[in-house]
Amino acid sequence: MSDVTDSSSSTPIVTVHTESSTNQPMGFKLNGSNYEIWASMIGLHATTQGKLGYLTGDTDALDSKDPKFVKWKIADAVVKSWML
């Protein structure tokens, strides 16, 4: 984990986590006034983790009988956890 800070402040702007992290990829939650920046940051984070398709619908859910289903399900849960 690493924090990026503004040079004029010691307040973290963004917290970066590894792919396996279930924490928020940013240092803030979605609220009624920050959708645009939140959506942009979620999209950027998903892109850097190779998971943007989970948000855009380009990555289809796998059949539960598919041998790769468990791995897909875990990745899907990680992406969902970023939005909590």
C-alpha positions as CSV (number, residue, x, y, z in Angstrom):
1,M,0.0,0.0,0.0
2,S,1.2,3.5,-0.8
3,D,-0.2,6.9,-0.2
4,V,0.1,9.8,-2.6
5,T,0.1,13.1,-0.9
6,D,-0.3,16.7,-2.1
7,S,2.9,18.7,-1.5
8,S,0.9,21.4,0.3
9,S,-0.8,18.9,2.6
10,S,0.0,15.7,4.5
11,T,-3.5,14.4,3.8
12,P,-3.5,11.3,1.6
13,I,-5.2,11.8,-1.8
14,V,-5.3,8.2,-3.1
15,T,-4.5,4.9,-1.5
16,V,-3.3,2.2,-3.9
17,H,-3.8,-1.4,-3.1
18,T,-2.8,-4.7,-4.7
19,E,-5.2,-6.7,-6.9
20,S,-6.0,-9.0,-4.0
21,S,-6.9,-6.2,-1.7
22,T,-10.6,-5.9,-0.7
23,N,-10.2,-2.3,0.6
24,Q,-11.3,0.7,-1.3
25,P,-8.8,1.7,-4.0
26,M,-9.2,5.3,-3.1
27,G,-9.3,7.0,0.3
28,F,-12.9,8.0,0.0
29,K,-16.4,6.5,-0.5
30,L,-19.0,7.5,-3.0
31,N,-21.4,10.1,-1.7
32,G,-24.0,12.5,-3.2
33,S,-21.4,15.0,-4.4
34,N,-18.4,13.1,-5.7
35,Y,-19.7,10.6,-8.3
36,E,-17.6,11.9,-11.2
37,I,-14.2,11.7,-9.4
38,W,-15.3,8.4,-7.7
39,A,-16.3,6.8,-11.0
40,S,-13.1,8.1,-12.7
41,M,-10.9,6.7,-9.9
42,I,-12.7,3.3,-9.8
43,G,-12.3,3.1,-13.6
44,L,-8.6,3.9,-13.4
45,H,-8.1,1.4,-10.6
46,A,-10.0,-1.3,-12.4
47,T,-8.0,-0.7,-15.5
48,T,-4.6,-0.9,-13.7
49,Q,-5.8,-4.2,-12.1
50,G,-7.0,-5.7,-15.4
51,K,-10.6,-5.7,-14.2
52,L,-12.3,-2.9,-16.1
53,G,-14.4,-5.5,-18.0
54,Y,-16.1,-6.5,-14.7
55,L,-17.4,-2.9,-14.5
56,T,-18.3,-2.4,-18.1
57,G,-19.9,-5.8,-18.6
58,D,-17.2,-6.9,-21.2
59,T,-16.1,-9.7,-18.8
60,D,-19.0,-12.2,-18.8
61,A,-19.8,-14.3,-15.8
62,L,-18.6,-17.9,-16.2
63,D,-20.8,-20.9,-15.8
64,S,-20.4,-22.5,-12.3
65,K,-19.2,-25.7,-14.0
66,D,-16.3,-23.9,-15.8
67,P,-13.0,-24.8,-14.2
68,K,-12.1,-21.1,-14.1
69,F,-15.3,-20.2,-12.3
70,V,-13.8,-20.0,-8.8
71,K,-11.1,-17.6,-9.9
72,W,-13.6,-15.5,-11.8
73,K,-15.9,-15.4,-8.7
74,I,-13.1,-14.2,-6.5
75,A,-12.1,-11.5,-8.9
76,D,-15.7,-10.4,-9.2
77,A,-16.0,-10.2,-5.4
78,V,-12.8,-8.1,-5.2
79,V,-14.2,-5.6,-7.8
80,K,-17.5,-5.4,-5.9
81,S,-15.7,-4.8,-2.7
82,W,-14.0,-1.7,-4.2
83,M,-17.5,-0.1,-4.5
84,L,-18.6,-0.6,-0.9
